[in-house]
Amino acid sequence: MGIEIEKKYLVVGETWRCLATPIRYRQGYLSVNPEHTVRVRLSGESHGTLTIKGLTVGITRPEFEYQIPAQDAEFMLNTLCQTPLIDKLRYRIPHENVVWEVDEFFGPNAGLVVAEIELRSENQVFTLPNWIGREVTDDPRYFNANLVCNPFSTWSKTLP
């Protein structure tokens, strides 16, 4: 069984931009139930995936990811997934023996930039880069599946 152990942070400043070349991701959800999400993703133009994630306990949840033909992913995104779709650029940035994934969102989620780090264990020690801001791991508003139902543009103006 696959598992995902992940922490999520807001990104501050712009220094991270020059550290990697981004890849465009389009993703949508067939299910956004908190107990089990089903995501379709198209990375670039040629790599499709279907991902099933279970309920998060702490910062860990079961995750199953399967490669699918890009044409199938495109069809599902255009016809089966809830809207709006998630449109983002992902930057994979190595920093002190871990890789940070920085997502810059567009469309109804424009203005949101978050960084995620996948860990080997919940107690893994790591160092935060200087462009990492407030942790939002426990704030469900920042979950990609929730950004479909409640885009950043609908609540970002209420942030302190």
KOLTI-54542 format. One record per residue: residue in one letter; y, z, x of N, C-alpha, C, O in turn; chain. Coordinates in steps of 0.2 Angstrom, whole numbers. Layout:
N
ATOM   residu   n.north    n.up   n.east   ca.north   ca.up   ca.east   c.north    c.up   c.east   o.north    o.up   o.east   chaine
ATOM        A         Y       Z        X          Y       Z         X         Y       Z        X         Y       Z        X        A
...
This chain:
160
ATOM   residu   n.north    n.up   n.east   ca.north   ca.up   ca.east   c.north    c.up   c.east   o.north    o.up   o.east   chaine
ATOM        M        -6       0        4          0       0         0         6       0        4         6       4        9        A
ATOM        G        11      -4        3         17      -4         6        22       1        4        22       3       -2        A
ATOM        I        26       4        8         31       9         6        38       7        9        38       3       15        A
ATOM        E        43       9        6         50       8         9        53      15        9        53      18        4        A
ATOM        I        56      16       15         59      22        16        66      20       19        67      17       24        A
ATOM        E        71      21       14         78      18        16        84      23       14        83      27       10        A
ATOM        K        89      22       18         95      25        17       101      20       16       100      14       19        A
ATOM        K       106      21       12        111      16        11       118      20       12       119      25       10        A
ATOM        Y       122      16       15        129      18        17       134      13       15       133       7       15        A
ATOM        L       140      15       14        146      10        13       148       8       20       147      12       25        A
ATOM        V       151       2       21        153       0        27       161       0       28       164      -1       23        A
ATOM        V       163       2       33        170       3        34       173      -2       40       169      -3       45        A
ATOM        G       179      -5       39        181      -9        45       178     -16       45       174     -18       40        A
ATOM        E       179     -20       50        177     -26        51       173     -28       57       171     -33       58        A
ATOM        T       172     -23       61        169     -24        68       162     -26       68       160     -30       72        A
ATOM        W       159     -25       62        152     -27        61       151     -34       61       145     -37       62        A
ATOM        R       156     -38       58        155     -45        56       153     -49       62       149     -54       61        A
ATOM        C       155     -48       68        154     -52        74       147     -50       77       145     -53       83        A
ATOM        L       143     -45       75        137     -43        78       131     -47       76       126     -46       79        A
ATOM        A       132     -51       71        126     -55        68       128     -61       64       134     -61       62        A
ATOM        T       124     -66       64        125     -72        59       122     -70       53       116     -69       52        A
ATOM        P       125     -71       47        123     -69        41       118     -75       38       118     -81       40        A
ATOM        I       114     -73       33        110     -77        29       112     -76       22       112     -70       20        A
ATOM        R       112     -81       18        114     -80        11       108     -78        7       102     -81        8        A
ATOM        Y       108     -73        3        103     -71        -2       106     -72       -9       111     -70      -11        A
ATOM        R       101     -75      -13        102     -75       -20        96     -71      -23        90     -73      -21        A
ATOM        Q        97     -66      -27         92     -63       -30        93     -61      -37        99     -60      -39        A
ATOM        G        88     -60      -41         88     -58       -48        82     -54      -50        78     -53      -46        A
ATOM        Y        83     -51      -55         78     -46       -57        74     -48      -64        77     -50      -69        A
ATOM        L        68     -48      -64         63     -49       -70        63     -42      -74        62     -42      -80        A
ATOM        S        63     -36      -70         63     -30       -73        68     -25      -69        67     -25      -63        A
ATOM        V        72     -21      -72         76     -16       -69        74      -9      -71        79      -5      -71        A
ATOM        N        68      -8      -74         66      -2       -76        66       3      -69        63       1      -64        A
ATOM        P        69       9      -70         69      13       -64        62      15      -61        62      16      -55        A
ATOM        E        57      14      -65         51      16       -63        47      10      -59        42      11      -56        A
ATOM        H        50       4      -61         47      -2       -57        52      -8      -58        53     -10      -64        A
ATOM        T        54     -10      -53         58     -16       -53        54     -22      -50        50     -21      -46        A
ATOM        V        56     -28      -53         53     -34       -50        59     -39      -49        62     -41      -53        A
ATOM        R        59     -40      -42         64     -44       -40        62     -51      -37        56     -52      -34        A
ATOM        V        66     -56      -38         65     -63       -36        71     -64      -31        76     -63      -32        A
ATOM        R        69     -67      -25         74     -68       -20        73     -75      -17        68     -77      -15        A
ATOM        L        79     -78      -15         79     -84       -11        83     -83       -5        89     -81       -6        A
ATOM        S        80     -83        1         84     -82         7        85     -88       10        81     -92       11        A
ATOM        G        92     -90       11         94     -96        13        92    -101        8        93    -100        2        A
ATOM        E        89    -107       10         87    -112         5        80    -113        4        77    -116        0        A
ATOM        S        76    -109        9         69    -111        10        64    -105        9        58    -107       10        A
ATOM        H        66     -99        8         61     -94         8        62     -90        2        67     -86        1        A
ATOM        G        57     -90       -2         56     -86        -8        52     -80       -8        47     -81       -4        A
ATOM        T        54     -75      -11         49     -69       -11        50     -66      -18        55     -66      -22        A
ATOM        L        44     -63      -20         43     -59       -26        42     -52      -24        37     -51      -20        A
ATOM        T        46     -47      -26         45     -40       -24        45     -35      -30        49     -36      -34        A
ATOM        I        40     -31      -29         39     -26       -34        40     -19      -31        37     -17      -26        A
ATOM        K        44     -15      -34         46      -8       -31        45      -3      -36        46      -4      -42        A
ATOM        G        42       3      -34         40       8       -39        46      13      -39        51      12      -36        A
ATOM        L        45      19      -42         50      24       -43        51      27      -36        46      29      -32        A
ATOM        T        57      28      -34         59      32       -28        59      39      -29        61      42      -34        A
ATOM        V        55      42      -24         55      49       -23        58      51      -17        55      49      -11        A
ATOM        G        63      55      -17         67      56       -10        70      50       -8        74      47      -12        A
ATOM        I        68      47       -3         71      41         0        65      36        0        66      31        4        A
ATOM        T        59      37       -3         53      33        -2        51      31       -8        51      34      -14        A
ATOM        R        49      24       -8         46      21       -14        40      16      -12        41      13       -7        A
ATOM        P        36      15      -17         31      10       -15        34       3      -16        39       2      -20        A
ATOM        E        32      -2      -11         35      -9       -11        30     -14      -10        26     -13       -5        A
ATOM        F        30     -19      -14         25     -24       -12        29     -31      -12        33     -32      -17        A
ATOM        E        28     -35       -7         32     -41        -6        28     -47       -5        23     -46       -1        A
ATOM        Y        29     -52       -9         25     -58        -8        29     -64       -7        34     -65      -11        A
ATOM        Q        27     -68       -2         31     -75        -2        29     -79       -7        23     -80       -9        A
ATOM        I        34     -83      -10         32     -88       -15        36     -94      -13        41     -94       -9        A
ATOM        P        34    -100      -16         38    -106       -14        45    -106      -16        47    -103      -22        A
ATOM        A        50    -108      -12         57    -108       -14        58    -111      -20        63    -109      -24        A
ATOM        Q        55    -117      -22         56    -120       -29        54    -115      -34        58    -115      -39        A
ATOM        D        49    -111      -34         47    -106       -39        53    -101      -39        55     -99      -45        A
ATOM        A        55     -99      -34         60     -93       -34        67     -96      -37        70     -93      -41        A
ATOM        E        69    -102      -35         75    -105       -38        74    -106      -46        79    -104      -50        A
ATOM        F        68    -108      -48         67    -109       -55        67    -102      -59        71    -101      -64        A
ATOM        M        64     -97      -56         65     -90       -59        72     -88      -59        74     -85      -64        A
ATOM        L        75     -89      -54         82     -86       -53        87     -90      -59        91     -86      -62        A
ATOM        N        85     -96      -60         89    -100       -64        87     -99      -72        91    -100      -76        A
ATOM        T        81     -97      -73         79     -97       -80        76     -90      -83        76     -89      -89        A
ATOM        L        73     -86      -78         70     -80       -80        73     -73      -79        72     -68      -82        A
ATOM        C        77     -73      -74         80     -67       -71        86     -65      -76        90     -69      -78        A
ATOM        Q        88     -59      -76         94     -56       -79       100     -58      -75        99     -59      -69        A
ATOM        T       105     -59      -79        111     -61       -75       117     -55      -76       116     -51      -81        A
ATOM        P       121     -55      -72        123     -60       -66       118     -59      -60       115     -53      -59        A
ATOM        L       116     -64      -57        112     -64       -51       116     -60      -45       122     -60      -45        A
ATOM        I       112     -58      -41        116     -55       -35       116     -60      -30       112     -64      -28        A
ATOM        D       123     -61      -27        124     -66       -22       127     -62      -16       132     -59      -17        A
ATOM        K       124     -63      -10        127     -59        -5       125     -62        2       121     -67        2        A
ATOM        L       129     -61        7        127     -62        14       124     -56       17       127     -51       16        A
ATOM        R       118     -57       21        115     -52        24       116     -53       32       114     -58       34        A
ATOM        Y       118     -47       35        119     -47        42       114     -42       45       114     -36       43        A
ATOM        R       109     -44       49        104     -40        52       107     -38       59       107     -42       64        A
ATOM        I       109     -31       60        112     -29        66       108     -24       69       107     -18       67        A
ATOM        P       106     -25       75        102     -20        79       107     -15       82       113     -17       84        A
ATOM        H       105      -9       82        109      -3        84       104       2       87       101       5       82        A
ATOM        E       104       3       93        100       9        96        93      10       93        91      15       90        A
ATOM        N        89       4       94         82       4        92        80       4       84        75       5       82        A
ATOM        V        85       3       80         84       1        73        88      -5       71        93      -7       75        A
ATOM        V        87      -8       65         90     -13        63        94     -11       56        91      -9       52        A
ATOM        W       100     -12       56        104     -11        50       105     -18       47       106     -23       50        A
ATOM        E       104     -18       40        105     -23        36       112     -22       32       112     -18       28        A
ATOM        V       117     -26       34        123     -26        30       124     -31       25       123     -37       27        A
ATOM        D       125     -29       19        126     -34        13       133     -34       11       136     -29        9        A
ATOM        E       136     -41       11        142     -42         9       141     -46        2       139     -51        2        A
ATOM        F       144     -43       -3        142     -45       -10       148     -50      -12       154     -49      -10        A
ATOM        F       146     -55      -17        151     -59       -20       150     -59      -27       146     -55      -30        A
ATOM        G       154     -64      -31        154     -64       -38       156     -57      -41       161     -54      -39        A
ATOM        P       153     -55      -46        155     -49       -50       154     -43      -45       157     -37      -47        A
ATOM        N       151     -43      -40        150     -38       -35       155     -38      -29       154     -35      -24        A
ATOM        A       159     -43      -29        164     -45       -23       168     -38      -21       170     -35      -26        A
ATOM        G       168     -38      -15        172     -32       -12       167     -26      -10       169     -22       -6        A
ATOM        L       161     -26      -12        156     -21       -10       153     -24       -4       150     -29       -3        A
ATOM        V       152     -19        1        149     -20         8       145     -14        9       148      -8       10        A
ATOM        V       138     -14        9        134      -9        10       129     -10       16       128     -16       18        A
ATOM        A       127      -5       20        122      -5        25       116      -1       23       117       4       21        A
ATOM        E       111      -4       25        104      -1        23       100       0       30       101      -5       34        A
ATOM        I        97       5       31         92       6        36        85       8       34        85      13       30        A
ATOM        E        80       4       36         73       6        34        70      10       39        71       8       45        A
ATOM        L        68      16       37         65      21        42        57      21       42        54      18       38        A
ATOM        R        54      23       48         47      24        48        45      30       45        39      31       42        A
ATOM        S        49      35       44         48      42        41        54      44       38        60      43       40        A
ATOM        E        54      49       33         60      52        30        63      56       35        69      57       34        A
ATOM        N        60      59       40         64      63        45        65      59       52        67      63       57        A
ATOM        Q        65      53       52         67      49        58        74      50       59        78      50       55        A
ATOM        V        75      51       66         82      53        68        85      46       70        82      42       74        A
ATOM        F        91      45       69         95      38        70       102      40       71       105      45       69        A
ATOM        T       106      35       75        113      36        76       117      31       72       115      26       71        A
ATOM        L       122      34       68        126      29        64       131      25       69       134      28       73        A
ATOM        P       131      19       67        136      15        71       143      17       68       144      20       63        A
ATOM        N       148      15       72        155      17        70       158      14       64       163      16       61        A
ATOM        W       154       9       62        157       5        56       153       8       49       154       5       44        A
ATOM        I       149      13       50        146      16        44       150      21       41       153      26       44        A
ATOM        G       151      21       34        155      26        31       151      31       27       146      33       29        A
ATOM        R       153      32       21        150      37        16       143      35       14       141      29       13        A
ATOM        E       138      40       14        131      38        12       131      38        5       134      42        1        A
ATOM        V       127      33        2        127      32        -5       119      31       -7       118      28      -13        A
ATOM        T       115      34       -3        108      33        -5       106      36      -12       102      33      -15        A
ATOM        D       109      41      -13        107      45       -20       112      43      -26       111      45      -31        A
ATOM        D       116      38      -25        121      35       -30       118      29      -33       118      24      -30        A
ATOM        P       115      29      -39        111      24       -42       116      18      -43       113      12      -44        A
ATOM        R       122      19      -43        127      13       -45       126       8      -39       128       2      -40        A
ATOM        Y       124      10      -33        124       5       -28       117       2      -27       116      -2      -22        A
ATOM        F       112       3      -31        106       0       -31       107      -7      -33       110      -9      -38        A
ATOM        N       104     -12      -30        105     -19       -32       103     -20      -39       106     -24      -42        A
ATOM        A        97     -17      -41         95     -19       -48       100     -16      -53       101     -19      -58        A
ATOM        N       104     -11      -51        109      -8       -56       116     -12      -55       120     -13      -60        A
ATOM        L       117     -16      -50        123     -20       -49       122     -26      -54       127     -30      -55        A
ATOM        V       116     -28      -56        115     -33       -61       118     -31      -68       122     -35      -71        A
ATOM        C       116     -25      -70        118     -22       -76       125     -20      -76       128     -20      -82        A
ATOM        N       127     -17      -71        134     -14       -70       137     -16      -64       137     -12      -59        A
ATOM        P       140     -22      -64        143     -25       -57       148     -20      -55       152     -17      -58        A
ATOM        F       149     -20      -48        154     -17       -44       161     -17      -47       165     -13      -48        A
ATOM        S       163     -23      -49        169     -25       -52       171     -21      -58       177     -20      -60        A
ATOM        T       166     -18      -62        167     -15       -68       168      -7      -67       170      -4      -71        A
ATOM        W       167      -5      -61        168       2       -60       171       4      -53       173      10      -52        A
ATOM        S       172      -1      -49        175       0       -42       182       3      -43       184       7      -38        A
ATOM        K       186       2      -48        193       4       -48       193      11      -50       199      14      -49        A
ATOM        T       188      14      -52        188      22       -53       186      26      -47       186      32      -47        A
ATOM        L       184      22      -41        182      26       -35       189      29      -32       194      27      -32        A
ATOM        P       187      35      -29        193      39       -26       195      35      -20       200      37      -16        A
